[in-house]
Structures are given as C-alpha cells and as structure tokens.
Amino acid sequence: MSTSPSPSPSPKTGLEALLSPEESVLVLIDHQPYQFANLHSHEPMMVSSNVVGLAKAAKGYGVPTILTTVVEDRGGLLIQPLQDVFPDQKPINRTFINTWEDRVVVDAVKATGRKKLILAGLWTEICVAMPAIQAAGEGFDVYVVTDASGGVSAEAHDMAVRRMVQAGVVPVTWLAVMGEWQRDWARTDRITPEDQLAALAHTGATGIATLWEQQLLNTPVTADAGTAARV
C-alpha cells in the first residue's frame, strides 16, 4: 500500500534557514489577562513588552499578523497595548485549545501563501506547543518566539521548548526575529525609521539608548550652544 510522502524537512542551516519579511507569517496566541495571571516562567511585563515589540516589528516590515484569543468572554480580551498595534483587526476567538485545530486560523495562515510560521503565545506548554508541533508536521517551517511566550512555571516553559525542538521547531527570541527581517542596517526599503524606532523602544537599554541617540541627532545646535562647547 502506497502512502503519500512526508513533507521535506525545512532547512536548519544556510541562508534559507533565516527569516525574511517576504516569507514570514506571525500568529500571536492568547495574550489575555487570564493567561497572564498564571504566567510564572517570565516576568509578565517583560512578555507583554516583548510581544508588543514583536507585533510592531511585524507591522513595520509588512509581515501578515494573525491575532487569536481563546474563550475571551471568560479569559478576557487581548491586552490593549497589543490590540493598539492593530486597532482595526478583531482577534479570532476560539474554543479550541489547539489553535491549529481551528479552521479559521489555519485558513487565514494558508491564505498568506507563506511557509515560515512564527508563533508566540500563552501558555508555551499548551497553546503554543500544540499548534507548533502540528503545523511542523504539515510542512510549515515553525519558529517559536520564546521571550514573547510563557508558561505556568519555568519548568513547563522549558519542557515545552525542548519538546518542540525535538519536533523540528526552531526557538528564537523576538529581537533576533527583527534582526533577521532587517538583515542589513543599510536597507531602507523594509521598514520606516519611525516604525523601527517604535519596535526598538521595547528592547530595554538598547532601545532607550537608540531613542536618545535619535534625540541628539535631531537636536539643532544653536550658536550659543556651539560657543559654550568651545569654552
């Protein structure tokens, strides 16, 4: 009895293994108050800031982004800073725990025609691991943004990441994703300086220093200031 061939394994090395805006699609899963309430693998405000930074980067680079919640009448609406990045987009509200069993979400991903699937969500061990493992088995190149995700404990998050790696999923952090989308700081065709700074504002000390640098570069030097500098 013949069987259909398994999907070819995605490249894990070489240039094709890196992300690009043209090939990526981002799905953000269940960043809701209920999930944040039992988030113990990371500091909740860090995850919130990271996922908003990731969303701003995706918007700036033109990466299709799908927002989804689970039973939001009980778990709460998507956190407002994330919804504010896409004010006109209504999250897909599911009952399925496994996002990849919801045809509306899957159809939205497939409609983009892109195969590099980037996931982040709460909790890592359930609502991220399930769709990541299933989608990887269906031929998608799956990347999980670990610092824009989180679990009910450090162990739960860690075990989920290990399990996903065994299934061929690639763990990555959000700033690494942004770096791969940019690839060359001399490029100006992928994101506007304003959108880039909006995302970099979520990178902690690096973002603060970058914003300060832009402030200094944009501050006109007056004649009095120039005289004072020579004294």
C-alpha positions as CSV (number, residue, x, y, z in Angstrom):
1,M,0.0,0.0,0.0
2,S,1.5,3.3,-1.0
3,T,1.5,6.3,1.3
4,S,1.9,10.0,0.5
5,P,5.4,11.3,1.0
6,S,6.2,13.2,4.2
7,P,6.9,16.9,3.8
8,S,10.6,17.7,3.1
9,P,12.4,18.8,6.2
10,S,12.9,22.5,6.3
11,P,16.5,23.8,6.1
12,K,18.1,24.3,9.5
13,T,21.4,25.8,8.2
14,G,22.3,28.2,5.4
15,L,20.7,31.4,4.3
16,E,17.3,29.8,3.7
17,A,17.1,28.9,7.4
18,L,16.9,32.6,8.3
19,L,13.7,34.6,8.4
20,S,12.7,37.2,5.8
21,P,9.6,39.5,5.8
22,E,8.5,38.2,2.4
23,E,8.3,34.6,3.7
24,S,7.0,35.1,7.2
25,V,3.6,35.0,8.8
26,L,3.1,35.7,12.5
27,V,0.4,34.2,14.8
28,L,0.0,35.7,18.3
29,I,-1.9,33.4,20.6
30,D,-3.9,34.2,23.7
31,H,-2.1,37.2,25.2
32,Q,-5.1,37.7,27.5
33,P,-5.5,38.6,31.2
34,Y,-6.4,35.1,32.4
35,Q,-3.2,33.7,30.8
36,F,-1.0,36.4,32.2
37,A,-2.5,35.8,35.7
38,N,-0.8,32.4,35.9
39,L,2.4,33.3,34.0
40,H,5.4,32.3,36.1
41,S,8.1,31.4,33.7
42,H,8.9,35.0,32.9
43,E,8.1,38.4,34.4
44,P,4.7,39.2,32.9
45,M,5.5,42.8,32.0
46,M,8.6,41.6,30.1
47,V,6.5,39.2,28.0
48,S,3.9,42.0,27.4
49,S,6.6,44.4,26.2
50,N,8.3,41.8,24.1
51,V,5.1,40.7,22.2
52,V,4.1,44.3,21.6
53,G,7.6,45.0,20.2
54,L,7.4,41.9,18.0
55,A,3.9,43.0,16.8
56,K,5.2,46.5,16.0
57,A,8.2,45.0,14.1
58,A,5.9,42.7,12.1
59,K,3.6,45.6,11.2
60,G,6.6,47.7,10.2
61,Y,8.1,45.0,8.0
62,G,4.7,44.2,6.4
63,V,4.5,40.7,7.9
64,P,0.9,39.3,8.0
65,T,-0.1,39.0,11.6
66,I,-3.0,37.0,12.9
67,L,-4.3,37.7,16.4
68,T,-6.2,35.0,18.3
69,T,-7.8,34.6,21.7
70,V,-9.5,31.6,23.5
71,V,-12.9,31.9,25.1
72,E,-12.4,35.7,25.6
73,D,-15.7,36.2,27.4
74,R,-14.0,34.3,30.3
75,G,-10.3,34.8,29.6
76,G,-10.5,38.5,28.8
77,L,-9.9,40.5,25.7
78,L,-6.5,40.7,24.1
79,I,-4.2,43.0,26.1
80,Q,-4.8,46.6,25.0
81,P,-1.2,47.5,24.0
82,L,-1.1,44.6,21.6
83,Q,-4.6,45.4,20.2
84,D,-3.5,49.0,19.7
85,V,-0.8,47.9,17.2
86,F,-3.6,46.5,15.0
87,P,-6.6,48.7,16.0
88,D,-8.8,47.6,13.1
89,Q,-8.1,43.8,13.4
90,K,-10.5,41.8,15.5
91,P,-8.8,38.7,17.1
92,I,-10.1,35.3,16.0
93,N,-11.8,34.0,19.2
94,R,-11.5,30.2,19.5
95,T,-12.9,27.4,21.7
96,F,-10.2,25.0,20.5
97,I,-7.2,24.8,22.9
98,N,-5.0,23.9,20.0
99,T,-5.1,26.9,17.6
100,W,-4.2,24.7,14.6
101,E,-7.5,22.8,15.0
102,D,-9.4,26.0,14.4
103,R,-10.0,26.2,10.6
104,V,-10.5,29.9,10.7
105,V,-7.0,30.5,12.0
106,V,-5.4,27.8,9.7
107,D,-7.2,29.2,6.7
108,A,-6.0,32.7,7.5
109,V,-2.4,31.4,7.7
110,K,-2.7,29.5,4.4
111,A,-4.3,32.4,2.7
112,T,-1.0,34.3,3.0
113,G,0.8,31.6,1.0
114,R,3.8,31.8,3.4
115,K,5.5,28.8,4.9
116,K,7.7,30.3,7.6
117,L,5.2,30.3,10.5
118,I,6.2,32.3,13.6
119,L,4.3,31.7,16.8
120,A,4.2,33.3,20.2
121,G,1.6,32.9,22.9
122,L,0.5,31.9,26.4
123,W,1.0,29.3,27.6
124,T,4.0,27.8,25.9
125,E,3.3,24.2,27.1
126,I,-0.2,24.2,25.7
127,C,-1.4,26.9,23.3
128,V,2.0,27.3,21.7
129,A,3.3,23.7,21.7
130,M,0.2,22.1,20.3
131,P,-0.1,24.2,17.1
132,A,3.7,24.4,16.6
133,I,4.0,20.6,16.6
134,Q,1.0,20.0,14.4
135,A,2.0,22.7,11.9
136,A,5.5,21.4,11.7
137,G,4.1,18.0,10.8
138,E,2.1,19.6,7.9
139,G,5.2,21.1,6.2
140,F,5.4,24.5,7.8
141,D,8.8,25.9,8.9
142,V,7.8,26.8,12.5
143,Y,9.6,29.3,14.7
144,V,8.5,29.9,18.3
145,V,9.4,33.3,19.9
146,T,10.2,32.1,23.4
147,D,10.5,35.5,25.1
148,A,7.2,36.7,23.8
149,S,5.7,33.4,25.2
150,G,5.5,32.0,28.7
151,G,4.2,29.1,30.8
152,V,2.8,28.5,34.2
153,S,6.3,27.6,35.5
154,A,9.9,27.8,34.3
155,E,9.9,24.0,34.0
156,A,6.6,24.0,32.0
157,H,8.1,26.5,29.5
158,D,11.4,24.8,29.3
159,M,9.9,21.3,28.7
160,A,7.6,22.7,26.0
161,V,10.6,24.3,24.2
162,R,12.5,21.0,24.4
163,R,9.6,19.1,23.1
164,M,9.1,21.5,20.2
165,V,12.8,21.3,19.3
166,Q,12.5,17.5,19.1
167,A,9.7,18.1,16.6
168,G,11.8,20.3,14.4
169,V,10.5,23.7,15.7
170,V,13.1,26.5,15.9
171,P,13.2,28.5,19.2
172,V,14.1,32.2,18.7
173,T,13.8,35.5,20.6
174,W,11.9,38.5,19.3
175,L,14.8,40.8,18.7
176,A,16.5,38.0,16.7
177,V,13.4,37.8,14.5
178,M,13.6,41.5,13.9
179,G,17.3,41.3,13.1
180,E,16.6,38.6,10.5
181,W,13.8,40.6,9.0
182,Q,16.1,43.6,8.6
183,R,19.3,41.7,7.7
184,D,21.2,44.8,6.8
185,W,21.1,48.1,8.6
186,A,21.8,49.9,5.4
187,R,18.5,48.8,4.0
188,T,15.8,51.4,4.0
189,D,13.1,49.6,1.9
190,R,11.8,47.2,4.5
191,I,10.7,49.5,7.4
192,T,10.4,53.2,8.0
193,P,12.7,54.7,10.7
194,E,9.6,55.6,12.7
195,D,8.3,52.0,12.8
196,Q,11.8,50.7,13.5
197,L,12.1,53.0,16.5
198,A,8.7,52.1,17.7
199,A,9.7,48.4,17.9
200,L,13.2,49.1,19.3
201,A,11.6,51.1,22.1
202,H,10.8,47.6,23.6
203,T,14.4,46.4,23.7
204,G,15.3,47.8,27.1
205,A,18.6,49.6,27.5
206,T,19.3,49.2,23.8
207,G,16.0,50.9,22.8
208,I,16.5,53.7,25.3
209,A,20.0,54.4,24.0
210,T,18.7,54.3,20.4
211,L,15.9,56.7,21.1
212,W,18.4,59.0,22.9
213,E,20.7,58.9,20.0
214,Q,17.9,59.9,17.7
215,Q,17.0,62.8,20.0
216,L,20.6,64.0,19.9
217,L,20.9,63.7,16.2
218,N,17.6,65.6,15.7
219,T,18.5,68.4,18.2
220,P,19.6,71.5,16.3
221,V,22.9,73.1,17.5
222,T,22.3,76.8,18.3
223,A,25.0,79.4,18.1
224,D,25.0,79.8,21.9
225,A,25.5,76.0,22.4
226,G,28.4,76.0,19.9
227,T,30.1,78.8,21.7
228,A,29.6,77.1,25.1
229,A,31.1,73.9,23.6
230,R,34.3,75.7,22.6
231,V,34.8,77.3,26.0
